[in-house]
């Protein structure tokens, strides 16, 4: 399995977890929660360096997960101290942003399939 597909799957789970945690804090305000996560994704997308991208991602996760009962671990590619190359930054950030976007803005049917 490629690093990008692992990061995409992790980002999708992370996005769903953050959405659930924020929705639990603000019951009945799903649009507000989605707008908050949309702003985060757009802000993350504007980060131009790998270090700032990772820092912004980690800061958001810590901020959301602090008061949440669920847990969320970071993949090695994000938590490692090794700097990403420009190519890795492009590939990894694309996979992470895609996973987060899909998690927040796709709806799930009762059978668990994306629609």
N, C-alpha and C positions, 0 to 999 in steps of 0.2 A: 504494500500500500504506500502511496506517495505521501510525502510530508504535507503537500497541499490538501489532499483529500482528508487526511487526519485533522488538519487545522480547520477545514471547512466543517467537518462533523463536530469538532469541539466547539467552534464558534456558534453553530446552530444550537447545540445544547446549552451553551452559555447564554445565548440570546433568549431562549425559552425560559431558562432559570431566572434570569434578571427580570423578564417580563412578568413571570409568576410572582416573584418577590415584591416587585413594585406594585403589582395589582393587588396583592394581599395587604399592602399598606394603605391603598386608596381604593377600597371596594366601590364598584359602580362607576369608576372613572377611567375606563379602559382607553378612551381617546387621549386623555391627558398623559397616561403612561406611555402610550405609543408615540405621542409627540415628543416626550422627554427622551425616549430611546432613539427616535428619528434625529433629534438634535445631536445626540451623542454620536451616532453613526456619521452624520455629516461633518461634525467636528473632527472625528477620528480620520475621516477621509482627507481632510485638509492638512494633516500632518505630513511634512515633507521629508522627515528623516526617520530612519528606523528606530532610533533611541526615543524620540518624542512620540512616535506611534505606539511603541510598547509601553512607555510611561503613561500615556493617556488611557490606553486600554486597561492597564493594571489599576490605575487610579479609579476608573469608573467601576470596575469589578469590586474593588475594596469598598467603595462608597455604597454600592447597592447591597453587597452581601453582608455588611456589618450587622444589620438587624434582621437577617433572614435565617430561617431554620434550615434551609437547604445548604448544601456545600457545593463548591465549585473549585476544582483544581486547575492549575495552569499546565499546559503542555511544555515539554522541554524546550521547544523552539522559542517560546516566549520567556520563560524564566531563566534560560541560560544567560551567562554573562558574555558569551561570544557575540560580537557584532555581526549583524546581517550584511551580506554583500548587497549591492544595488539590485542585482537580479533576484536574490532571495527576498528582499524587501518588497519588490513588485509582486512576486508570486504569493508570498505569505500574506501580505496586506490585502490582496485581491481575494484570496480564499477566506480570510477572516471577515472582511466586510460583506462578502456574499453570504456567508453563513449567518451573520448577525441580521442582515436585511431579511433573508428568508424566514428566520425565526420570528421576527417581529411582524412582518407584513404578509405572511401567508396564513391562511386559516386552516384549521384542522377539522376534519369531519369526525363524526363519532367513532369511526373505525380507525382513526389515527392517521389517515392518509392526508397528504397535502393536497389542497385544491387551488 
